[in-house]
Amino acid sequence: MNKDPEKVNYNAFVDDSEEIQQNNPKIKESLAKKSRFVNEAPKQTSVDFDHKVAEFKQQDVEIKNKIADLSTKYRNIIKDQTLEENKGPAAKTFEKEVIKQLCDVGLRLNNDSSQPEGIGSIGLTSLLLNIILIQRDTINSLSFQVSKINAAIKDVLDALKEDE
């Protein structure tokens, strides 16, 4: 079984390898499509995580500052003693804008998956309950002043009756 090297067709091996090389990309593509690791998200590094934490903290600080600013503005609106007929269009627009911004912040907090459920609604409700307490104190103060005025008027009327 001694074959001459000249009779062996080495080109047959080359032709087969060309076919294999042509088929390999197709096989690799189909295998890649079926692989469960192909669509996997890239793993996060600690730098990415630290960046996300810093971004979250910055957003948290911004929202807290905005809430504090809007709460202060709303309380000042409530404490304002300007009569409705004396308010100009700018003041009325400002009041409506503050209320709109408060509602937007509440909705934003409610839709934030990193915040507890309903935190925006609870925050707005808390603000309104505090405003009710401010209104109660104002009403009590005015009621006390009216009772003092009524007592003074009664004293004046009694004094006038005695003089008759």
SULRA-V177076 format. One record per residue. N is the residue number from 1. RES is the residue in one letter. SS is DSSP state (alpha for helix, beta for strand, coil for the rest). Layout:
# SULRA-V177076
N:RES:SS, N:RES:SS
This chain:
# SULRA-V177076
1:M:coil, 2:N:coil, 3:K:coil, 4:D:coil, 5:P:coil, 6:E:coil, 7:K:coil, 8:V:coil, 9:N:coil, 10:Y:coil, 11:N:alpha, 12:A:alpha, 13:F:alpha, 14:V:alpha, 15:D:alpha, 16:D:alpha, 17:S:alpha, 18:E:alpha, 19:E:alpha, 20:I:alpha, 21:Q:alpha, 22:Q:alpha, 23:N:alpha, 24:N:alpha, 25:P:alpha, 26:K:alpha, 27:I:alpha, 28:K:alpha, 29:E:alpha, 30:S:alpha, 31:L:alpha, 32:A:alpha, 33:K:alpha, 34:K:alpha, 35:S:coil, 36:R:coil, 37:F:coil, 38:V:coil, 39:N:coil, 40:E:coil, 41:A:coil, 42:P:coil, 43:K:coil, 44:Q:coil, 45:T:coil, 46:S:alpha, 47:V:alpha, 48:D:alpha, 49:F:alpha, 50:D:alpha, 51:H:alpha, 52:K:alpha, 53:V:alpha, 54:A:alpha, 55:E:alpha, 56:F:alpha, 57:K:alpha, 58:Q:alpha, 59:Q:alpha, 60:D:alpha, 61:V:alpha, 62:E:alpha, 63:I:alpha, 64:K:alpha, 65:N:alpha, 66:K:alpha, 67:I:alpha, 68:A:alpha, 69:D:alpha, 70:L:alpha, 71:S:alpha, 72:T:alpha, 73:K:alpha, 74:Y:alpha, 75:R:alpha, 76:N:alpha, 77:I:alpha, 78:I:alpha, 79:K:alpha, 80:D:coil, 81:Q:coil, 82:T:coil, 83:L:coil, 84:E:alpha, 85:E:alpha, 86:N:alpha, 87:K:coil, 88:G:coil, 89:P:alpha, 90:A:alpha, 91:A:alpha, 92:K:alpha, 93:T:alpha, 94:F:alpha, 95:E:alpha, 96:K:alpha, 97:E:alpha, 98:V:alpha, 99:I:alpha, 100:K:alpha, 101:Q:alpha, 102:L:alpha, 103:C:alpha, 104:D:alpha, 105:V:alpha, 106:G:alpha, 107:L:alpha, 108:R:alpha, 109:L:alpha, 110:N:alpha, 111:N:alpha, 112:D:coil, 113:S:coil, 114:S:coil, 115:Q:coil, 116:P:coil, 117:E:coil, 118:G:coil, 119:I:alpha, 120:G:alpha, 121:S:alpha, 122:I:alpha, 123:G:alpha, 124:L:alpha, 125:T:alpha, 126:S:alpha, 127:L:alpha, 128:L:alpha, 129:L:alpha, 130:N:alpha, 131:I:alpha, 132:I:alpha, 133:L:alpha, 134:I:alpha, 135:Q:alpha, 136:R:alpha, 137:D:alpha, 138:T:alpha, 139:I:alpha, 140:N:alpha, 141:S:alpha, 142:L:alpha, 143:S:alpha, 144:F:alpha, 145:Q:alpha, 146:V:alpha, 147:S:alpha, 148:K:alpha, 149:I:alpha, 150:N:alpha, 151:A:alpha, 152:A:alpha, 153:I:alpha, 154:K:alpha, 155:D:alpha, 156:V:alpha, 157:L:alpha, 158:D:alpha, 159:A:alpha, 160:L:alpha, 161:K:alpha, 162:E:alpha, 163:D:alpha, 164:E:coil
